[in-house]
């Protein structure tokens, strides 16, 4: 029983090539910080691990599983933004090639 109490709790992040991927709370926190930095070009103001189930993010207390979901949303938003920028650059390049 005591050994079970000291195990790091793992949180499901999603699937990769059909396999379930589970991450520790620390890894979820690091992934969120990285995604936030990519999207907003700055680090989150307040990011604290309360325990293996709860985190504090910008003053809001949330479950680690909720933060993992939020990280997925941030990454999707970042990818969409990057795709839009690539589209603008490609249109400009094509316009310059045409002139």
PDB file as gemmi writes it, atoms N, CA and C in Angstrom:
CRYST1    1.000    1.000    1.000  90.00  90.00  90.00 P 1                      
ATOM      1  N   UNK A   1       0.819  -1.198   0.000  1.00  0.00           N  
ATOM      2  CA  UNK A   1       0.000   0.000   0.000  1.00  0.00           C  
ATOM      3  C   UNK A   1       0.864   1.264   0.000  1.00  0.00           C  
ATOM      4  N   UNK A   2       1.918   1.282   0.818  1.00  0.00           N  
ATOM      5  CA  UNK A   2       2.775   2.464   0.889  1.00  0.00           C  
ATOM      6  C   UNK A   2       3.463   2.716  -0.447  1.00  0.00           C  
ATOM      7  N   UNK A   3       3.830   1.653  -1.138  1.00  0.00           N  
ATOM      8  CA  UNK A   3       4.481   1.807  -2.447  1.00  0.00           C  
ATOM      9  C   UNK A   3       3.532   2.460  -3.442  1.00  0.00           C  
ATOM     10  N   UNK A   4       2.249   2.185  -3.338  1.00  0.00           N  
ATOM     11  CA  UNK A   4       1.280   2.776  -4.239  1.00  0.00           C  
ATOM     12  C   UNK A   4       1.135   4.277  -3.995  1.00  0.00           C  
ATOM     13  N   UNK A   5       1.305   4.717  -2.758  1.00  0.00           N  
ATOM     14  CA  UNK A   5       1.166   6.122  -2.445  1.00  0.00           C  
ATOM     15  C   UNK A   5       2.301   6.953  -3.040  1.00  0.00           C  
ATOM     16  N   UNK A   6       3.464   6.341  -3.231  1.00  0.00           N  
ATOM     17  CA  UNK A   6       4.617   7.074  -3.734  1.00  0.00           C  
ATOM     18  C   UNK A   6       4.749   7.020  -5.248  1.00  0.00           C  
ATOM     19  N   UNK A   7       3.881   6.321  -5.924  1.00  0.00           N  
ATOM     20  CA  UNK A   7       3.941   6.266  -7.380  1.00  0.00           C  
ATOM     21  C   UNK A   7       3.483   7.594  -7.959  1.00  0.00           C  
ATOM     22  N   UNK A   8       4.161   8.024  -9.004  1.00  0.00           N  
ATOM     23  CA  UNK A   8       3.755   9.240  -9.691  1.00  0.00           C  
ATOM     24  C   UNK A   8       2.467   8.961 -10.442  1.00  0.00           C  
ATOM     25  N   UNK A   9       1.476   9.800 -10.194  1.00  0.00           N  
ATOM     26  CA  UNK A   9       0.214   9.637 -10.907  1.00  0.00           C  
ATOM     27  C   UNK A   9       0.411  10.047 -12.354  1.00  0.00           C  
ATOM     28  N   UNK A  10      -0.202   9.323 -13.277  1.00  0.00           N  
ATOM     29  CA  UNK A  10      -0.039   9.596 -14.684  1.00  0.00           C  
ATOM     30  C   UNK A  10      -1.362  10.056 -15.253  1.00  0.00           C  
ATOM     31  N   UNK A  11      -1.284  10.937 -16.237  1.00  0.00           N  
ATOM     32  CA  UNK A  11      -2.483  11.539 -16.814  1.00  0.00           C  
ATOM     33  C   UNK A  11      -2.486  11.280 -18.301  1.00  0.00           C  
ATOM     34  N   UNK A  12      -3.618  10.839 -18.789  1.00  0.00           N  
ATOM     35  CA  UNK A  12      -3.725  10.523 -20.212  1.00  0.00           C  
ATOM     36  C   UNK A  12      -3.648  11.800 -21.030  1.00  0.00           C  
ATOM     37  N   UNK A  13      -2.801  11.789 -22.042  1.00  0.00           N  
ATOM     38  CA  UNK A  13      -2.634  12.936 -22.920  1.00  0.00           C  
ATOM     39  C   UNK A  13      -3.341  12.699 -24.241  1.00  0.00           C  
ATOM     40  N   UNK A  14      -3.453  11.460 -24.676  1.00  0.00           N  
ATOM     41  CA  UNK A  14      -4.080  11.183 -25.959  1.00  0.00           C  
ATOM     42  C   UNK A  14      -3.526   9.901 -26.531  1.00  0.00           C  
ATOM     43  N   UNK A  15      -3.541   9.800 -27.846  1.00  0.00           N  
ATOM     44  CA  UNK A  15      -3.016   8.603 -28.491  1.00  0.00           C  
ATOM     45  C   UNK A  15      -1.982   8.998 -29.528  1.00  0.00           C  
ATOM     46  N   UNK A  16      -0.981   8.152 -29.656  1.00  0.00           N  
ATOM     47  CA  UNK A  16       0.043   8.315 -30.677  1.00  0.00           C  
ATOM     48  C   UNK A  16       0.134   6.987 -31.404  1.00  0.00           C  
ATOM     49  N   UNK A  17      -0.149   7.001 -32.687  1.00  0.00           N  
ATOM     50  CA  UNK A  17      -0.136   5.792 -33.505  1.00  0.00           C  
ATOM     51  C   UNK A  17      -0.974   4.682 -32.869  1.00  0.00           C  
ATOM     52  N   UNK A  18      -2.127   5.081 -32.319  1.00  0.00           N  
ATOM     53  CA  UNK A  18      -3.051   4.106 -31.772  1.00  0.00           C  
ATOM     54  C   UNK A  18      -2.733   3.650 -30.365  1.00  0.00           C  
ATOM     55  N   UNK A  19      -1.636   4.134 -29.775  1.00  0.00           N  
ATOM     56  CA  UNK A  19      -1.280   3.728 -28.422  1.00  0.00           C  
ATOM     57  C   UNK A  19      -1.589   4.864 -27.456  1.00  0.00           C  
ATOM     58  N   UNK A  20      -2.107   4.487 -26.280  1.00  0.00           N  
ATOM     59  CA  UNK A  20      -2.404   5.485 -25.255  1.00  0.00           C  
ATOM     60  C   UNK A  20      -1.088   6.069 -24.741  1.00  0.00           C  
ATOM     61  N   UNK A  21      -1.076   7.372 -24.544  1.00  0.00           N  
ATOM     62  CA  UNK A  21       0.103   8.041 -24.009  1.00  0.00           C  
ATOM     63  C   UNK A  21      -0.282   8.661 -22.679  1.00  0.00           C  
ATOM     64  N   UNK A  22       0.449   8.330 -21.635  1.00  0.00           N  
ATOM     65  CA  UNK A  22       0.188   8.890 -20.322  1.00  0.00           C  
ATOM     66  C   UNK A  22       1.405   9.667 -19.875  1.00  0.00           C  
ATOM     67  N   UNK A  23       1.177  10.812 -19.261  1.00  0.00           N  
ATOM     68  CA  UNK A  23       2.258  11.688 -18.858  1.00  0.00           C  
ATOM     69  C   UNK A  23       2.160  12.012 -17.373  1.00  0.00           C  
ATOM     70  N   UNK A  24       3.306  12.269 -16.761  1.00  0.00           N  
ATOM     71  CA  UNK A  24       3.309  12.702 -15.366  1.00  0.00           C  
ATOM     72  C   UNK A  24       2.834  14.142 -15.289  1.00  0.00           C  
ATOM     73  N   UNK A  25       2.446  14.552 -14.103  1.00  0.00           N  
ATOM     74  CA  UNK A  25       1.967  15.924 -13.902  1.00  0.00           C  
ATOM     75  C   UNK A  25       3.059  16.925 -14.271  1.00  0.00           C  
ATOM     76  N   UNK A  26       4.308  16.606 -13.953  1.00  0.00           N  
ATOM     77  CA  UNK A  26       5.416  17.502 -14.282  1.00  0.00           C  
ATOM     78  C   UNK A  26       5.560  17.662 -15.791  1.00  0.00           C  
ATOM     79  N   UNK A  27       5.396  16.569 -16.516  1.00  0.00           N  
ATOM     80  CA  UNK A  27       5.520  16.620 -17.979  1.00  0.00           C  
ATOM     81  C   UNK A  27       4.360  17.408 -18.585  1.00  0.00           C  
ATOM     82  N   UNK A  28       3.158  17.252 -18.044  1.00  0.00           N  
ATOM     83  CA  UNK A  28       2.001  18.013 -18.529  1.00  0.00           C  
ATOM     84  C   UNK A  28       2.262  19.505 -18.323  1.00  0.00           C  
ATOM     85  N   UNK A  29       2.808  19.865 -17.163  1.00  0.00           N  
ATOM     86  CA  UNK A  29       3.131  21.258 -16.873  1.00  0.00           C  
ATOM     87  C   UNK A  29       4.166  21.798 -17.864  1.00  0.00           C  
ATOM     88  N   UNK A  30       5.207  21.011 -18.133  1.00  0.00           N  
ATOM     89  CA  UNK A  30       6.248  21.429 -19.077  1.00  0.00           C  
ATOM     90  C   UNK A  30       5.685  21.567 -20.487  1.00  0.00           C  
ATOM     91  N   UNK A  31       4.830  20.637 -20.890  1.00  0.00           N  
ATOM     92  CA  UNK A  31       4.218  20.706 -22.223  1.00  0.00           C  
ATOM     93  C   UNK A  31       3.349  21.953 -22.364  1.00  0.00           C  
ATOM     94  N   UNK A  32       2.592  22.283 -21.302  1.00  0.00           N  
ATOM     95  CA  UNK A  32       1.753  23.475 -21.337  1.00  0.00           C  
ATOM     96  C   UNK A  32       2.618  24.727 -21.472  1.00  0.00           C  
ATOM     97  N   UNK A  33       3.669  24.818 -20.676  1.00  0.00           N  
ATOM     98  CA  UNK A  33       4.551  25.989 -20.723  1.00  0.00           C  
ATOM     99  C   UNK A  33       5.152  26.151 -22.113  1.00  0.00           C  
ATOM    100  N   UNK A  34       5.543  25.049 -22.730  1.00  0.00           N  
ATOM    101  CA  UNK A  34       6.119  25.095 -24.078  1.00  0.00           C  
ATOM    102  C   UNK A  34       5.083  25.548 -25.110  1.00  0.00           C  
ATOM    103  N   UNK A  35       3.878  24.989 -25.035  1.00  0.00           N  
ATOM    104  CA  UNK A  35       2.812  25.364 -25.976  1.00  0.00           C  
ATOM    105  C   UNK A  35       2.433  26.833 -25.795  1.00  0.00           C  
ATOM    106  N   UNK A  36       2.354  27.290 -24.557  1.00  0.00           N  
ATOM    107  CA  UNK A  36       2.008  28.679 -24.265  1.00  0.00           C  
ATOM    108  C   UNK A  36       3.075  29.608 -24.839  1.00  0.00           C  
ATOM    109  N   UNK A  37       4.342  29.234 -24.641  1.00  0.00           N  
ATOM    110  CA  UNK A  37       5.449  30.047 -25.153  1.00  0.00           C  
ATOM    111  C   UNK A  37       5.426  30.122 -26.670  1.00  0.00           C  
ATOM    112  N   UNK A  38       5.151  28.998 -27.316  1.00  0.00           N  
ATOM    113  CA  UNK A  38       5.080  28.983 -28.780  1.00  0.00           C  
ATOM    114  C   UNK A  38       3.971  29.896 -29.299  1.00  0.00           C  
ATOM    115  N   UNK A  39       2.816  29.845 -28.667  1.00  0.00           N  
ATOM    116  CA  UNK A  39       1.658  30.587 -29.156  1.00  0.00           C  
ATOM    117  C   UNK A  39       1.741  32.078 -28.830  1.00  0.00           C  
ATOM    118  N   UNK A  40       2.173  32.407 -27.616  1.00  0.00           N  
ATOM    119  CA  UNK A  40       2.125  33.796 -27.162  1.00  0.00           C  
ATOM    120  C   UNK A  40       3.505  34.477 -27.076  1.00  0.00           C  
ATOM    121  N   UNK A  41       4.577  33.756 -27.384  1.00  0.00           N  
ATOM    122  CA  UNK A  41       5.947  34.283 -27.321  1.00  0.00           C  
ATOM    123  C   UNK A  41       6.315  34.823 -25.936  1.00  0.00           C  
ATOM    124  N   UNK A  42       5.798  34.192 -24.901  1.00  0.00           N  
ATOM    125  CA  UNK A  42       6.160  34.522 -23.523  1.00  0.00           C  
ATOM    126  C   UNK A  42       5.816  33.319 -22.642  1.00  0.00           C  
ATOM    127  N   UNK A  43       6.359  33.318 -21.454  1.00  0.00           N  
ATOM    128  CA  UNK A  43       6.077  32.214 -20.533  1.00  0.00           C  
ATOM    129  C   UNK A  43       4.829  32.549 -19.722  1.00  0.00           C  
ATOM    130  N   UNK A  44       4.087  31.535 -19.270  1.00  0.00           N  
ATOM    131  CA  UNK A  44       2.915  31.811 -18.436  1.00  0.00           C  
ATOM    132  C   UNK A  44       3.348  32.491 -17.133  1.00  0.00           C  
ATOM    133  N   UNK A  45       2.526  33.406 -16.631  1.00  0.00           N  
ATOM    134  CA  UNK A  45       2.886  34.174 -15.438  1.00  0.00           C  
ATOM    135  C   UNK A  45       2.921  33.299 -14.185  1.00  0.00           C  
ATOM    136  N   UNK A  46       1.950  32.439 -14.038  1.00  0.00           N  
ATOM    137  CA  UNK A  46       1.849  31.635 -12.819  1.00  0.00           C  
ATOM    138  C   UNK A  46       1.567  30.193 -13.213  1.00  0.00           C  
ATOM    139  N   UNK A  47       2.492  29.329 -12.894  1.00  0.00           N  
ATOM    140  CA  UNK A  47       2.358  27.914 -13.225  1.00  0.00           C  
ATOM    141  C   UNK A  47       2.978  27.121 -12.085  1.00  0.00           C  
ATOM    142  N   UNK A  48       2.122  26.456 -11.316  1.00  0.00           N  
ATOM    143  CA  UNK A  48       2.597  25.784 -10.116  1.00  0.00           C  
ATOM    144  C   UNK A  48       1.922  24.427  -9.962  1.00  0.00           C  
ATOM    145  N   UNK A  49       2.718  23.436  -9.642  1.00  0.00           N  
ATOM    146  CA  UNK A  49       2.209  22.096  -9.370  1.00  0.00           C  
ATOM    147  C   UNK A  49       1.825  22.033  -7.895  1.00  0.00           C  
ATOM    148  N   UNK A  50       0.531  21.881  -7.608  1.00  0.00           N  
ATOM    149  CA  UNK A  50       0.059  21.797  -6.225  1.00  0.00           C  
ATOM    150  C   UNK A  50       0.312  20.388  -5.697  1.00  0.00           C  
ATOM    151  N   UNK A  51      -0.151  19.395  -6.442  1.00  0.00           N  
ATOM    152  CA  UNK A  51       0.138  17.989  -6.154  1.00  0.00           C  
ATOM    153  C   UNK A  51       0.023  17.237  -7.476  1.00  0.00           C  
ATOM    154  N   UNK A  52      -0.007  15.932  -7.444  1.00  0.00           N  
ATOM    155  CA  UNK A  52      -0.020  15.162  -8.686  1.00  0.00           C  
ATOM    156  C   UNK A  52      -1.354  15.227  -9.417  1.00  0.00           C  
ATOM    157  N   UNK A  53      -2.359  15.833  -8.811  1.00  0.00           N  
ATOM    158  CA  UNK A  53      -3.679  15.923  -9.434  1.00  0.00           C  
ATOM    159  C   UNK A  53      -4.091  17.359  -9.759  1.00  0.00           C  
ATOM    160  N   UNK A  54      -3.501  18.348  -9.080  1.00  0.00           N  
ATOM    161  CA  UNK A  54      -3.922  19.739  -9.215  1.00  0.00           C  
ATOM    162  C   UNK A  54      -2.756  20.654  -9.564  1.00  0.00           C  
ATOM    163  N   UNK A  55      -3.044  21.677 -10.376  1.00  0.00           N  
ATOM    164  CA  UNK A  55      -2.066  22.701 -10.736  1.00  0.00           C  
ATOM    165  C   UNK A  55      -2.721  24.080 -10.612  1.00  0.00           C  
ATOM    166  N   UNK A  56      -1.874  25.095 -10.518  1.00  0.00           N  
ATOM    167  CA  UNK A  56      -2.325  26.470 -10.505  1.00  0.00           C  
ATOM    168  C   UNK A  56      -1.792  27.119 -11.773  1.00  0.00           C  
ATOM    169  N   UNK A  57      -2.701  27.630 -12.615  1.00  0.00           N  
ATOM    170  CA  UNK A  57      -2.326  28.231 -13.893  1.00  0.00           C  
ATOM    171  C   UNK A  57      -2.955  29.618 -13.975  1.00  0.00           C  
ATOM    172  N   UNK A  58      -2.113  30.640 -13.997  1.00  0.00           N  
ATOM    173  CA  UNK A  58      -2.587  32.026 -14.073  1.00  0.00           C  
ATOM    174  C   UNK A  58      -3.690  32.317 -13.057  1.00  0.00           C  
ATOM    175  N   UNK A  59      -3.502  31.836 -11.827  1.00  0.00           N  
ATOM    176  CA  UNK A  59      -4.448  32.085 -10.751  1.00  0.00           C  
ATOM    177  C   UNK A  59      -5.623  31.131 -10.680  1.00  0.00           C  
ATOM    178  N   UNK A  60      -5.761  30.256 -11.661  1.00  0.00           N  
ATOM    179  CA  UNK A  60      -6.881  29.308 -11.679  1.00  0.00           C  
ATOM    180  C   UNK A  60      -6.386  27.921 -11.274  1.00  0.00           C  
ATOM    181  N   UNK A  61      -7.087  27.292 -10.351  1.00  0.00           N  
ATOM    182  CA  UNK A  61      -6.761  25.934  -9.942  1.00  0.00           C  
ATOM    183  C   UNK A  61      -7.504  24.979 -10.860  1.00  0.00           C  
ATOM    184  N   UNK A  62      -6.776  24.017 -11.416  1.00  0.00           N  
ATOM    185  CA  UNK A  62      -7.407  23.039 -12.305  1.00  0.00           C  
ATOM    186  C   UNK A  62      -6.730  21.692 -12.164  1.00  0.00           C  
ATOM    187  N   UNK A  63      -7.435  20.679 -12.615  1.00  0.00           N  
ATOM    188  CA  UNK A  63      -6.869  19.329 -12.607  1.00  0.00           C  
ATOM    189  C   UNK A  63      -5.804  19.218 -13.699  1.00  0.00           C  
ATOM    190  N   UNK A  64      -4.855  18.345 -13.475  1.00  0.00           N  
ATOM    191  CA  UNK A  64      -3.784  18.132 -14.443  1.00  0.00           C  
ATOM    192  C   UNK A  64      -4.371  17.639 -15.764  1.00  0.00           C  
ATOM    193  N   UNK A  65      -5.409  16.820 -15.709  1.00  0.00           N  
ATOM    194  CA  UNK A  65      -6.044  16.323 -16.936  1.00  0.00           C  
ATOM    195  C   UNK A  65      -6.664  17.466 -17.733  1.00  0.00           C  
ATOM    196  N   UNK A  66      -7.211  18.467 -17.034  1.00  0.00           N  
ATOM    197  CA  UNK A  66      -7.762  19.638 -17.721  1.00  0.00           C  
ATOM    198  C   UNK A  66      -6.651  20.449 -18.384  1.00  0.00           C  
ATOM    199  N   UNK A  67      -5.510  20.545 -17.712  1.00  0.00           N  
ATOM    200  CA  UNK A  67      -4.373  21.263 -18.281  1.00  0.00           C  
ATOM    201  C   UNK A  67      -3.842  20.537 -19.514  1.00  0.00           C  
ATOM    202  N   UNK A  68      -3.851  19.212 -19.486  1.00  0.00           N  
ATOM    203  CA  UNK A  68      -3.420  18.443 -20.664  1.00  0.00           C  
ATOM    204  C   UNK A  68      -4.337  18.744 -21.846  1.00  0.00           C  
ATOM    205  N   UNK A  69      -5.636  18.824 -21.599  1.00  0.00           N  
ATOM    206  CA  UNK A  69      -6.599  19.155 -22.659  1.00  0.00           C  
ATOM    207  C   UNK A  69      -6.374  20.582 -23.163  1.00  0.00           C  
ATOM    208  N   UNK A  70      -6.159  21.515 -22.250  1.00  0.00           N  
ATOM    209  CA  UNK A  70      -5.901  22.904 -22.616  1.00  0.00           C  
ATOM    210  C   UNK A  70      -4.631  23.009 -23.465  1.00  0.00           C  
ATOM    211  N   UNK A  71      -3.627  22.218 -23.117  1.00  0.00           N  
ATOM    212  CA  UNK A  71      -2.386  22.198 -23.893  1.00  0.00           C  
ATOM    213  C   UNK A  71      -2.650  21.744 -25.319  1.00  0.00           C  
ATOM    214  N   UNK A  72      -3.478  20.735 -25.478  1.00  0.00           N  
ATOM    215  CA  UNK A  72      -3.844  20.256 -26.817  1.00  0.00           C  
ATOM    216  C   UNK A  72      -4.513  21.359 -27.617  1.00  0.00           C  
ATOM    217  N   UNK A  73      -5.399  22.116 -26.965  1.00  0.00           N  
ATOM    218  CA  UNK A  73      -6.070  23.226 -27.649  1.00  0.00           C  
ATOM    219  C   UNK A  73      -5.079  24.311 -28.050  1.00  0.00           C  
ATOM    220  N   UNK A  74      -4.137  24.636 -27.170  1.00  0.00           N  
ATOM    221  CA  UNK A  74      -3.124  25.643 -27.495  1.00  0.00           C  
ATOM    222  C   UNK A  74      -2.282  25.208 -28.685  1.00  0.00           C  
ATOM    223  N   UNK A  75      -1.894  23.935 -28.706  1.00  0.00           N  
ATOM    224  CA  UNK A  75      -1.081  23.431 -29.818  1.00  0.00           C  
ATOM    225  C   UNK A  75      -1.846  23.463 -31.126  1.00  0.00           C  
ATOM    226  N   UNK A  76      -3.147  23.155 -31.096  1.00  0.00           N  
ATOM    227  CA  UNK A  76      -3.960  23.233 -32.307  1.00  0.00           C  
ATOM    228  C   UNK A  76      -4.051  24.669 -32.799  1.00  0.00           C  
ATOM    229  N   UNK A  77      -4.216  25.606 -31.872  1.00  0.00           N  
ATOM    230  CA  UNK A  77      -4.277  27.020 -32.237  1.00  0.00           C  
ATOM    231  C   UNK A  77      -2.942  27.484 -32.827  1.00  0.00           C  
ATOM    232  N   UNK A  78      -1.847  27.028 -32.244  1.00  0.00           N  
ATOM    233  CA  UNK A  78      -0.516  27.376 -32.751  1.00  0.00           C  
ATOM    234  C   UNK A  78      -0.319  26.823 -34.169  1.00  0.00           C  
ATOM    235  N   UNK A  79      -0.704  25.573 -34.378  1.00  0.00           N  
ATOM    236  CA  UNK A  79      -0.548  24.958 -35.703  1.00  0.00           C  
ATOM    237  C   UNK A  79      -1.398  25.679 -36.740  1.00  0.00           C  
ATOM    238  N   UNK A  80      -2.600  26.081 -36.368  1.00  0.00           N  
ATOM    239  CA  UNK A  80      -3.465  26.812 -37.288  1.00  0.00           C  
ATOM    240  C   UNK A  80      -2.842  28.167 -37.640  1.00  0.00           C  
ATOM    241  N   UNK A  81      -2.307  28.845 -36.637  1.00  0.00           N  
ATOM    242  CA  UNK A  81      -1.664  30.140 -36.855  1.00  0.00           C  
ATOM    243  C   UNK A  81      -0.444  29.995 -37.770  1.00  0.00           C  
ATOM    244  N   UNK A  82       0.345  28.963 -37.540  1.00  0.00           N  
ATOM    245  CA  UNK A  82       1.535  28.730 -38.371  1.00  0.00           C  
ATOM    246  C   UNK A  82       1.133  28.421 -39.809  1.00  0.00           C  
ATOM    247  N   UNK A  83       0.066  27.647 -39.995  1.00  0.00           N  
ATOM    248  CA  UNK A  83      -0.404  27.318 -41.342  1.00  0.00           C  
ATOM    249  C   UNK A  83      -0.885  28.565 -42.066  1.00  0.00           C  
ATOM    250  N   UNK A  84      -1.578  29.452 -41.353  1.00  0.00           N  
ATOM    251  CA  UNK A  84      -2.048  30.695 -41.965  1.00  0.00           C  
ATOM    252  C   UNK A  84      -0.862  31.570 -42.387  1.00  0.00           C  
ATOM    253  N   UNK A  85       0.160  31.643 -41.550  1.00  0.00           N  
ATOM    254  CA  UNK A  85       1.354  32.430 -41.893  1.00  0.00           C  
ATOM    255  C   UNK A  85       2.050  31.853 -43.124  1.00  0.00           C  
ATOM    256  N   UNK A  86       2.149  30.525 -43.169  1.00  0.00           N  
ATOM    257  CA  UNK A  86       2.763  29.882 -44.339  1.00  0.00           C  
ATOM    258  C   UNK A  86       1.978  30.204 -45.600  1.00  0.00           C  
ATOM    259  N   UNK A  87       0.659  30.224 -45.490  1.00  0.00           N  
ATOM    260  CA  UNK A  87      -0.188  30.541 -46.637  1.00  0.00           C  
ATOM    261  C   UNK A  87       0.056  31.951 -47.140  1.00  0.00           C  
ATOM    262  N   UNK A  88       0.193  32.898 -46.226  1.00  0.00           N  
ATOM    263  CA  UNK A  88       0.459  34.285 -46.608  1.00  0.00           C  
ATOM    264  C   UNK A  88       1.813  34.384 -47.297  1.00  0.00           C  
ATOM    265  N   UNK A  89       2.816  33.735 -46.740  1.00  0.00           N  
ATOM    266  CA  UNK A  89       4.156  33.771 -47.332  1.00  0.00           C  
ATOM    267  C   UNK A  89       4.138  33.151 -48.724  1.00  0.00           C  
ATOM    268  N   UNK A  90       3.453  32.033 -48.869  1.00  0.00           N  
ATOM    269  CA  UNK A  90       3.400  31.374 -50.185  1.00  0.00           C  
ATOM    270  C   UNK A  90       2.696  32.258 -51.212  1.00  0.00           C  
ATOM    271  N   UNK A  91       1.611  32.929 -50.811  1.00  0.00           N  
ATOM    272  CA  UNK A  91       0.928  33.831 -51.745  1.00  0.00           C  
ATOM    273  C   UNK A  91       1.841  34.979 -52.156  1.00  0.00           C  
ATOM    274  N   UNK A  92       2.592  35.512 -51.221  1.00  0.00           N  
ATOM    275  CA  UNK A  92       3.537  36.596 -51.544  1.00  0.00           C  
ATOM    276  C   UNK A  92       4.636  36.093 -52.504  1.00  0.00           C  
ATOM    277  N   UNK A  93       5.162  34.922 -52.226  1.00  0.00           N  
ATOM    278  CA  UNK A  93       6.189  34.364 -53.109  1.00  0.00           C  
ATOM    279  C   UNK A  93       5.643  34.140 -54.503  1.00  0.00           C  
ATOM    280  N   UNK A  94       4.454  33.612 -54.597  1.00  0.00           N  
ATOM    281  CA  UNK A  94       3.836  33.387 -55.913  1.00  0.00           C  
ATOM    282  C   UNK A  94       3.574  34.714 -56.623  1.00  0.00           C  
ATOM    283  N   UNK A  95       3.178  35.733 -55.868  1.00  0.00           N  
ATOM    284  CA  UNK A  95       2.937  37.048 -56.460  1.00  0.00           C  
ATOM    285  C   UNK A  95       4.231  37.636 -57.010  1.00  0.00           C  
ATOM    286  N   UNK A  96       5.329  37.502 -56.244  1.00  0.00           N  
ATOM    287  CA  UNK A  96       6.609  38.014 -56.704  1.00  0.00           C  
ATOM    288  C   UNK A  96       7.124  37.233 -57.929  1.00  0.00           C  
ATOM    289  N   UNK A  97       6.860  35.942 -57.946  1.00  0.00           N  
ATOM    290  CA  UNK A  97       7.264  35.127 -59.114  1.00  0.00           C  
ATOM    291  C   UNK A  97       6.506  35.560 -60.358  1.00  0.00           C  
ATOM    292  N   UNK A  98       5.279  35.986 -60.181  1.00  0.00           N  
ATOM    293  CA  UNK A  98       4.439  36.390 -61.301  1.00  0.00           C  
ATOM    294  C   UNK A  98       4.802  37.749 -61.868  1.00  0.00           C  
ATOM    295  N   UNK A  99       5.495  38.557 -61.091  1.00  0.00           N  
ATOM    296  CA  UNK A  99       5.864  39.917 -61.541  1.00  0.00           C  
ATOM    297  C   UNK A  99       7.237  39.979 -62.126  1.00  0.00           C  
TER     298      UNK A  99                                                      
END                                                                             
